[in-house]
Amino acid sequence: MIGLAQQVLLAALSAGVLTGVVLVARGGRENSLIGLGVATICAVTMLVVLDRYAGVAFSRDIALYLVFPGVFGVIYFCMVMREVKD
């Protein structure tokens, strides 16, 4: 059973995912990569919470697979920003 605190946490994480989607929709390299990072972190945290409190099958595995695009996005973002500075 998910309590009130977990429901509030899931609602806040849902707002974070929506914020990330809005940033991706705005366009631009920087906004898109930052939005992807925000949405990924919130979605992964939401899946881990669901696994712990609701026992959703395979949510930890899905969360692990969602982390990889975020890592590669940060690496690519650093490469883009380095080129912009030069």
PyMOL CGO cylinders between C-alpha atoms (Angstrom):
from pymol import cmd
from pymol.cgo import CYLINDER

trace = [
    CYLINDER, 0.00, 0.00, 0.00, 1.30, 3.42, -0.95, 0.3, 1, 1, 1, 1, 1, 1,
    CYLINDER, 1.30, 3.42, -0.95, 0.93, 6.01, 1.81, 0.3, 1, 1, 1, 1, 1, 1,
    CYLINDER, 0.93, 6.01, 1.81, 0.34, 9.74, 1.59, 0.3, 1, 1, 1, 1, 1, 1,
    CYLINDER, 0.34, 9.74, 1.59, 4.05, 10.63, 1.61, 0.3, 1, 1, 1, 1, 1, 1,
    CYLINDER, 4.05, 10.63, 1.61, 4.74, 8.29, -1.30, 0.3, 1, 1, 1, 1, 1, 1,
    CYLINDER, 4.74, 8.29, -1.30, 1.79, 9.72, -3.23, 0.3, 1, 1, 1, 1, 1, 1,
    CYLINDER, 1.79, 9.72, -3.23, 3.12, 13.25, -2.74, 0.3, 1, 1, 1, 1, 1, 1,
    CYLINDER, 3.12, 13.25, -2.74, 6.57, 12.08, -3.85, 0.3, 1, 1, 1, 1, 1, 1,
    CYLINDER, 6.57, 12.08, -3.85, 5.13, 10.47, -6.99, 0.3, 1, 1, 1, 1, 1, 1,
    CYLINDER, 5.13, 10.47, -6.99, 3.14, 13.64, -7.77, 0.3, 1, 1, 1, 1, 1, 1,
    CYLINDER, 3.14, 13.64, -7.77, 6.28, 15.78, -7.41, 0.3, 1, 1, 1, 1, 1, 1,
    CYLINDER, 6.28, 15.78, -7.41, 8.24, 13.40, -9.62, 0.3, 1, 1, 1, 1, 1, 1,
    CYLINDER, 8.24, 13.40, -9.62, 5.45, 13.51, -12.21, 0.3, 1, 1, 1, 1, 1, 1,
    CYLINDER, 5.45, 13.51, -12.21, 5.72, 17.30, -12.23, 0.3, 1, 1, 1, 1, 1, 1,
    CYLINDER, 5.72, 17.30, -12.23, 9.47, 16.90, -12.76, 0.3, 1, 1, 1, 1, 1, 1,
    CYLINDER, 9.47, 16.90, -12.76, 8.90, 14.61, -15.74, 0.3, 1, 1, 1, 1, 1, 1,
    CYLINDER, 8.90, 14.61, -15.74, 6.47, 17.13, -17.24, 0.3, 1, 1, 1, 1, 1, 1,
    CYLINDER, 6.47, 17.13, -17.24, 9.01, 19.91, -16.73, 0.3, 1, 1, 1, 1, 1, 1,
    CYLINDER, 9.01, 19.91, -16.73, 11.61, 17.85, -18.57, 0.3, 1, 1, 1, 1, 1, 1,
    CYLINDER, 11.61, 17.85, -18.57, 9.20, 17.22, -21.44, 0.3, 1, 1, 1, 1, 1, 1,
    CYLINDER, 9.20, 17.22, -21.44, 8.48, 20.96, -21.70, 0.3, 1, 1, 1, 1, 1, 1,
    CYLINDER, 8.48, 20.96, -21.70, 12.22, 21.68, -21.88, 0.3, 1, 1, 1, 1, 1, 1,
    CYLINDER, 12.22, 21.68, -21.88, 12.66, 19.09, -24.63, 0.3, 1, 1, 1, 1, 1, 1,
    CYLINDER, 12.66, 19.09, -24.63, 9.72, 20.56, -26.55, 0.3, 1, 1, 1, 1, 1, 1,
    CYLINDER, 9.72, 20.56, -26.55, 11.23, 24.06, -26.49, 0.3, 1, 1, 1, 1, 1, 1,
    CYLINDER, 11.23, 24.06, -26.49, 14.01, 22.95, -28.79, 0.3, 1, 1, 1, 1, 1, 1,
    CYLINDER, 14.01, 22.95, -28.79, 17.65, 23.82, -28.84, 0.3, 1, 1, 1, 1, 1, 1,
    CYLINDER, 17.65, 23.82, -28.84, 20.50, 21.51, -27.95, 0.3, 1, 1, 1, 1, 1, 1,
    CYLINDER, 20.50, 21.51, -27.95, 20.99, 22.70, -24.41, 0.3, 1, 1, 1, 1, 1, 1,
    CYLINDER, 20.99, 22.70, -24.41, 17.30, 22.73, -23.44, 0.3, 1, 1, 1, 1, 1, 1,
    CYLINDER, 17.30, 22.73, -23.44, 16.70, 19.30, -24.98, 0.3, 1, 1, 1, 1, 1, 1,
    CYLINDER, 16.70, 19.30, -24.98, 19.60, 17.64, -23.19, 0.3, 1, 1, 1, 1, 1, 1,
    CYLINDER, 19.60, 17.64, -23.19, 18.79, 19.24, -19.85, 0.3, 1, 1, 1, 1, 1, 1,
    CYLINDER, 18.79, 19.24, -19.85, 15.13, 18.29, -20.26, 0.3, 1, 1, 1, 1, 1, 1,
    CYLINDER, 15.13, 18.29, -20.26, 16.11, 14.71, -21.08, 0.3, 1, 1, 1, 1, 1, 1,
    CYLINDER, 16.11, 14.71, -21.08, 18.25, 14.58, -17.96, 0.3, 1, 1, 1, 1, 1, 1,
    CYLINDER, 18.25, 14.58, -17.96, 15.50, 15.94, -15.71, 0.3, 1, 1, 1, 1, 1, 1,
    CYLINDER, 15.50, 15.94, -15.71, 12.84, 13.63, -17.14, 0.3, 1, 1, 1, 1, 1, 1,
    CYLINDER, 12.84, 13.63, -17.14, 15.14, 10.60, -16.92, 0.3, 1, 1, 1, 1, 1, 1,
    CYLINDER, 15.14, 10.60, -16.92, 16.14, 11.20, -13.31, 0.3, 1, 1, 1, 1, 1, 1,
    CYLINDER, 16.14, 11.20, -13.31, 12.53, 11.74, -12.24, 0.3, 1, 1, 1, 1, 1, 1,
    CYLINDER, 12.53, 11.74, -12.24, 11.28, 8.69, -14.15, 0.3, 1, 1, 1, 1, 1, 1,
    CYLINDER, 11.28, 8.69, -14.15, 14.01, 6.46, -12.71, 0.3, 1, 1, 1, 1, 1, 1,
    CYLINDER, 14.01, 6.46, -12.71, 13.29, 7.65, -9.18, 0.3, 1, 1, 1, 1, 1, 1,
    CYLINDER, 13.29, 7.65, -9.18, 9.57, 7.07, -9.74, 0.3, 1, 1, 1, 1, 1, 1,
    CYLINDER, 9.57, 7.07, -9.74, 10.21, 3.52, -10.93, 0.3, 1, 1, 1, 1, 1, 1,
    CYLINDER, 10.21, 3.52, -10.93, 12.39, 2.75, -7.91, 0.3, 1, 1, 1, 1, 1, 1,
    CYLINDER, 12.39, 2.75, -7.91, 9.71, 4.09, -5.55, 0.3, 1, 1, 1, 1, 1, 1,
    CYLINDER, 9.71, 4.09, -5.55, 7.06, 2.01, -7.31, 0.3, 1, 1, 1, 1, 1, 1,
    CYLINDER, 7.06, 2.01, -7.31, 9.24, -1.08, -7.03, 0.3, 1, 1, 1, 1, 1, 1,
    CYLINDER, 9.24, -1.08, -7.03, 9.84, -0.57, -3.34, 0.3, 1, 1, 1, 1, 1, 1,
    CYLINDER, 9.84, -0.57, -3.34, 6.32, 0.25, -2.22, 0.3, 1, 1, 1, 1, 1, 1,
    CYLINDER, 6.32, 0.25, -2.22, 4.05, -1.36, -4.83, 0.3, 1, 1, 1, 1, 1, 1,
    CYLINDER, 4.05, -1.36, -4.83, 6.17, -4.30, -5.94, 0.3, 1, 1, 1, 1, 1, 1,
    CYLINDER, 6.17, -4.30, -5.94, 5.91, -3.55, -9.66, 0.3, 1, 1, 1, 1, 1, 1,
    CYLINDER, 5.91, -3.55, -9.66, 7.80, -6.29, -11.53, 0.3, 1, 1, 1, 1, 1, 1,
    CYLINDER, 7.80, -6.29, -11.53, 10.88, -5.37, -13.58, 0.3, 1, 1, 1, 1, 1, 1,
    CYLINDER, 10.88, -5.37, -13.58, 10.77, -1.68, -12.62, 0.3, 1, 1, 1, 1, 1, 1,
    CYLINDER, 10.77, -1.68, -12.62, 14.35, -1.76, -11.32, 0.3, 1, 1, 1, 1, 1, 1,
    CYLINDER, 14.35, -1.76, -11.32, 15.55, -3.22, -14.60, 0.3, 1, 1, 1, 1, 1, 1,
    CYLINDER, 15.55, -3.22, -14.60, 13.68, -0.61, -16.61, 0.3, 1, 1, 1, 1, 1, 1,
    CYLINDER, 13.68, -0.61, -16.61, 15.11, 2.13, -14.37, 0.3, 1, 1, 1, 1, 1, 1,
    CYLINDER, 15.11, 2.13, -14.37, 18.63, 0.86, -15.02, 0.3, 1, 1, 1, 1, 1, 1,
    CYLINDER, 18.63, 0.86, -15.02, 18.02, 0.92, -18.78, 0.3, 1, 1, 1, 1, 1, 1,
    CYLINDER, 18.02, 0.92, -18.78, 16.74, 4.50, -18.55, 0.3, 1, 1, 1, 1, 1, 1,
    CYLINDER, 16.74, 4.50, -18.55, 19.89, 5.70, -16.79, 0.3, 1, 1, 1, 1, 1, 1,
    CYLINDER, 19.89, 5.70, -16.79, 22.15, 5.00, -19.77, 0.3, 1, 1, 1, 1, 1, 1,
    CYLINDER, 22.15, 5.00, -19.77, 20.65, 7.61, -22.16, 0.3, 1, 1, 1, 1, 1, 1,
    CYLINDER, 20.65, 7.61, -22.16, 20.98, 10.20, -19.42, 0.3, 1, 1, 1, 1, 1, 1,
    CYLINDER, 20.98, 10.20, -19.42, 24.67, 9.42, -18.95, 0.3, 1, 1, 1, 1, 1, 1,
    CYLINDER, 24.67, 9.42, -18.95, 25.40, 9.60, -22.65, 0.3, 1, 1, 1, 1, 1, 1,
    CYLINDER, 25.40, 9.60, -22.65, 23.35, 12.80, -22.90, 0.3, 1, 1, 1, 1, 1, 1,
    CYLINDER, 23.35, 12.80, -22.90, 25.48, 14.46, -20.23, 0.3, 1, 1, 1, 1, 1, 1,
    CYLINDER, 25.48, 14.46, -20.23, 28.67, 13.39, -22.01, 0.3, 1, 1, 1, 1, 1, 1,
    CYLINDER, 28.67, 13.39, -22.01, 27.37, 14.76, -25.31, 0.3, 1, 1, 1, 1, 1, 1,
    CYLINDER, 27.37, 14.76, -25.31, 26.23, 17.98, -23.61, 0.3, 1, 1, 1, 1, 1, 1,
    CYLINDER, 26.23, 17.98, -23.61, 29.73, 18.50, -22.22, 0.3, 1, 1, 1, 1, 1, 1,
    CYLINDER, 29.73, 18.50, -22.22, 31.22, 18.00, -25.69, 0.3, 1, 1, 1, 1, 1, 1,
    CYLINDER, 31.22, 18.00, -25.69, 28.77, 20.51, -27.22, 0.3, 1, 1, 1, 1, 1, 1,
    CYLINDER, 28.77, 20.51, -27.22, 29.40, 23.11, -24.54, 0.3, 1, 1, 1, 1, 1, 1,
    CYLINDER, 29.40, 23.11, -24.54, 33.16, 22.73, -24.94, 0.3, 1, 1, 1, 1, 1, 1,
    CYLINDER, 33.16, 22.73, -24.94, 32.80, 23.47, -28.68, 0.3, 1, 1, 1, 1, 1, 1,
    CYLINDER, 32.80, 23.47, -28.68, 30.60, 26.48, -27.96, 0.3, 1, 1, 1, 1, 1, 1,
    CYLINDER, 30.60, 26.48, -27.96, 33.19, 27.95, -25.58, 0.3, 1, 1, 1, 1, 1, 1,
    CYLINDER, 33.19, 27.95, -25.58, 36.00, 27.68, -28.14, 0.3, 1, 1, 1, 1, 1, 1,
]
cmd.load_cgo(trace, "trace")
